[in-house]
Amino acid sequence: MIEQLLNPEPDWSTFNNYNVLDKKEIHVFKIRINQNHQKFQEKYIKILSEEELLKANKFARNEDSIRYLLSRFASRFILANYLLTSPTEIQFHLSANKKPMVDGVEFNISHSGAYIVMAIAPGPIGIDLEYIKEDFNFDDLLDDCFSVTEKQFILQKNEERIRFYLLWTRKESLLKATGEGLTNHLNQLDCSLSSTIIRNQTSYCIKSFRIDRDHIVSVSGTNEGVKFQYWDYS
Amino acid sequence: MDEEKSPKTDLSTQNSIEKTLISIWERVLNIKDLEPNTDFFDSGGDSLTALTMVSMVEQETGKRLPISSLFENPTIEQFARLLKDIKSTPNWSCLVNIKKSGTKPAMYIVHGSGLNILVFNPLAKYINAQQPLYGIQALGLNGEKNPHNTIEGIAKHYKDEILRNDPVGPYLLAGYSSGGILAYEMAKGFLEIGKDVKMLAILDTYVGDRYSYTTIVKEFSKKVFRQFKKLLFFSKLFIKNPKELYQYQIKIIKLKLNKNAIKAHPEEFPYQKEVSKKYDQAFSNYIMKPLDIEIDLFKVKKRIYFLDDPFYLGWSKYAKKGLKVHEVTGDHKTFLFPPNDQKFAEVFQSVIDEKIKN
């Protein structure tokens, strides 16, 4: 049952800033934080805007600041590839729901644990990554987040924790794709057990897979059956 | 049972709320020395931690803010100001959680003429471990005015409360005695908004032998009330554990009412009489119409008073998709109580399981 929704880790191709990418597919990038930060940290100052560098200083924790800098750095390079421009020319702006956007292509970013992930697509796209925390008490959130059927799926004899994170990332990625973001009545949205769902007159497909043993990613996009490509950023 | 949500924290000043929030945020974000101007999302907060935080704040303060308000008010100072201004989560509810745990869809059982749902406690003991159970008790038992004097109004209120508890469904409904009519009207409401009512169980409710489509049938309401009058005393006679009942009621009363109410007779809610009157009116004015639904009628084997339609208790013409009759041991007043409770729970559960399979 869980296997129907959760795929094993896909095969990643190496992405190295010189690939030229097709805007018509859904592309998913994984960016390992430590390794890429080591490699690129000296270049941040040349690529990122003054505003981004200032914002990085606002984070309480160093790791949050690093993650922010790297995600802006990598996404500038990745987006430049689709928009056929240079990384410094990328102009981010925020949607009404504070989702970062650029003109010309749709993308979405998420981070947790050791990774940042990014999804790019011709149409609305949402991605959510969660590191499976062994000590996270999710019991109290079940009623707020999930419908009765979703709760039934989670509260089975084995792998409750994985099931929770799986459905959570599915729901979150869908709400990011629709642009709604985290809504107040998550338990009214009974979506995470289907692979396709119609929301606001648009059909979305949701796909989930693992990264390593302890991260789960879900991607929601509008084009059913569209080809997925997986890139390991380095 | 309904737990009392008492604020553990002082919510009177901005300062004390901020202190409470700092302690919660530090735990959720796993970070120390937060200041009032700390921004939740700049401190590593994401949507999952935001939800955890809102839920913890509710547990400690009895107040719940919508998650979206955090995006607009991401600092401790701003969030504390919001908390100070909102009222507590309303905690009087007709919905009482009799048995919380379980993965099956929840069963909602509407009170009978006793108006509260203590009668369903024995049932909870023998029902399947995976079967959550809610009782719906009458409006107005907390001393607040019951705004409804029609069956339609009361049923809508109950339906809306169930929708708040579970907006998706499917729904399993049951009504005991006169509550059967309320459950029937609630089922109608759910069907009207396109919801799936997997089961409508009528627990020994008699609706007479008249097709009351267009007229208000006084005869019918009289018959329903014949059952009522006898049942007003059921709690004194049939609850085997009066101490438990007493404590439960005192707890409810303490929770909902001022101190004076505690002096009220322990076996009755202090407002029971007034509430009964209001419900009587509603029943006598109700016009019942056939509904596009299948009904499961649980009727007792032992009938101690005469009925015009002892086979279907008058229901066959209202269930357009069919009526299934299940016989249960005991009489109208005792089938929910020992020694009949276990048998009833088994029959009831097997019908539920059959319904949710489809």
HADDOCK unambig.tbl for C-alpha pairs under 7 A between the chains (distance, minus, plus):
assign (segid A and resid 58 and name CA) (segid B and resid 42 and name CA) 6.58 0.50 0.50
assign (segid A and resid 59 and name CA) (segid B and resid 42 and name CA) 4.71 0.50 0.50
assign (segid A and resid 59 and name CA) (segid B and resid 43 and name CA) 5.87 0.50 0.50
assign (segid A and resid 60 and name CA) (segid B and resid 42 and name CA) 6.29 0.50 0.50
assign (segid A and resid 60 and name CA) (segid B and resid 43 and name CA) 5.06 0.50 0.50
assign (segid A and resid 61 and name CA) (segid B and resid 43 and name CA) 6.59 0.50 0.50
assign (segid A and resid 64 and name CA) (segid B and resid 44 and name CA) 6.15 0.50 0.50
assign (segid A and resid 141 and name CA) (segid B and resid 52 and name CA) 6.82 0.50 0.50
assign (segid A and resid 147 and name CA) (segid B and resid 168 and name CA) 6.40 0.50 0.50
assign (segid A and resid 148 and name CA) (segid B and resid 105 and name CA) 6.57 0.50 0.50
assign (segid A and resid 152 and name CA) (segid B and resid 103 and name CA) 4.98 0.50 0.50
assign (segid A and resid 155 and name CA) (segid B and resid 103 and name CA) 6.95 0.50 0.50
assign (segid A and resid 182 and name CA) (segid B and resid 47 and name CA) 7.00 0.50 0.50
assign (segid A and resid 183 and name CA) (segid B and resid 68 and name CA) 6.61 0.50 0.50
assign (segid A and resid 184 and name CA) (segid B and resid 66 and name CA) 5.64 0.50 0.50
assign (segid A and resid 184 and name CA) (segid B and resid 67 and name CA) 5.65 0.50 0.50
assign (segid A and resid 184 and name CA) (segid B and resid 68 and name CA) 6.40 0.50 0.50
assign (segid A and resid 188 and name CA) (segid B and resid 167 and name CA) 5.40 0.50 0.50
assign (segid A and resid 188 and name CA) (segid B and resid 168 and name CA) 5.86 0.50 0.50
